[in-house]
């Protein structure tokens, strides 16, 4: 158990050290990349909402057409 915990601790230290070095070397580019990803995700979300609304509107129009024909 102690051996496993020791290995885990060493791994966590290495991860933290690498994180700091990566941020120092690539931080600004990664920030811009993250901004671009978040913007694209927002655009995709809005498109999905618009598509869902279009499908719902179409369903309602078709139902309306068939209900008019019955009368």
C-alpha positions in Angstrom: 0.0 0.0 0.0 2.8 2.4 0.9 4.6 1.6 -2.3 1.5 2.4 -4.4 0.9 5.7 -2.5 4.6 6.6 -3.0 4.4 6.1 -6.7 1.1 8.1 -6.9 2.8 11.0 -5.0 5.8 11.0 -7.3 3.4 11.0 -10.3 1.4 13.9 -8.9 4.6 15.9 -8.4 5.7 15.3 -11.9 2.3 16.3 -13.3 2.4 19.5 -11.3 5.9 20.3 -12.5 5.0 19.6 -16.1 1.8 21.7 -15.9 3.8 24.7 -14.8 6.4 24.3 -17.6 3.7 23.8 -20.2 1.8 26.9 -19.1 5.0 28.9 -19.1 6.0 27.8 -22.6 2.6 27.6 -24.3 0.2 29.5 -22.0 -0.8 32.3 -24.4 -1.4 30.0 -27.3 -3.4 27.6 -25.1 -5.5 30.5 -23.9 -6.3 31.6 -27.5 -7.0 28.0 -28.4 -9.4 27.6 -25.4 -11.2 30.8 -26.4 -11.6 29.5 -29.9 -13.0 26.2 -28.7 -15.5 27.8 -26.3 -16.6 30.2 -29.1 -17.1 27.2 -31.4 -19.0 25.3 -28.8 -21.3 28.2 -28.3 -22.0 28.4 -32.0 -22.7 24.7 -32.2 -25.1 25.0 -29.2 -27.0 27.8 -30.8 -27.2 25.8 -34.1 -28.5 22.8 -32.3 -31.2 24.9 -30.6 -32.2 26.5 -33.9 -32.4 23.0 -35.5 -34.5 21.7 -32.7 -36.9 24.7 -33.0 -37.1 24.2 -36.8 -38.0 20.5 -36.3 -40.6 21.4 -33.7 -42.1 24.1 -36.0 -42.3 21.7 -38.9 -44.0 19.1 -36.8 -46.5 21.7 -35.6 -47.2 22.9 -39.2 -47.7 19.3 -40.5 -50.1 18.6 -37.6 -51.9 21.8 -38.4 -52.2 20.8 -42.1 -53.7 17.4 -41.3 -56.0 18.8 -38.7 -57.4 21.3 -41.2 -58.0 18.6 -43.7 -60.2 16.6 -41.2 -62.5 19.5 -40.7 
